[in-house]
Amino acid sequence: MCISERLKQILEAKNMTVTEFSNVTGISYRSAMNYLNEGRDPNVDALLKIYKALGISVTWLLTGNGEMFHNI
């Protein structure tokens, strides 16, 4: 499974639209759509935004290993 598929899982788990994801994370809608459609992978800045806004484990997002949500 690739990063775009895991991002789709996040949206489903959080019951979010792409627009809501964009607003909450501060990632532009266009970039979010590129990430979801395998146009490109999130850069470090975007990964940190996803982690901070949604509590998603960066390790899980990149590799699929471990838990989806970061244990705080």
N, C-alpha and C positions, 0 to 999 in steps of 0.2 A: 504494500500500500504506500502511496506517495503522500507528500505533504498536502497536496490539494485535497485528497480524500480525507485526511485527518482534519483539515480545516472545515470540510463539509460536516464531519462528525461533530465538531465543536458547535457549529451553527445549529445543528439538530439538537444536541444536548442542551444548549442554552435557549432553544426555541427562538432563534434570532433570524432576521432577514439580513441580507448583505448590507443594506443601508444602515440597519441598527449596529451591525458589526463595525462598519466604517465609522459611525458616530462615536461609539463607545471606545474604540481603540485609537481613534485619531488617524487611522490609515485611510487614504483617499479611496473613494468608491472604485475608481478605475484600477488602482493597485490591488484592492481586495478582489476584484473580478479577475485580474490577471493571476493572482495566487490560486483562486478557486478553479480556474480553467486551464491550469498548468502552463500558463504563459510564461511565468517565472516563479521562482521561490522567494519567500520573504527574506529581506536582508536583516542584519543584526538589529537595526533600529526597529523594524517592524516586529521582529520576534520579541523584543523587550516590551513593546507596546501591547502585544497580545498577552504576554505573561502578566504584566502589571494590571491591565484592564480586566482580564478574565480569569486569572489564576491558573492558566494552562501551563503545564510542564513543558519547557523548551525541549528537554530530552525526548519526551514522548512525541512532540510535534515533529521533530527532526528524524527520529528513528523508529517510532512506534513502540519503543520499549518503556516499561514502567506504567505508571498511572497517568491518565489524562490530566487530572487536576494536581497542581503542585500542593504538596502537604506543607502547610504553614504551621 
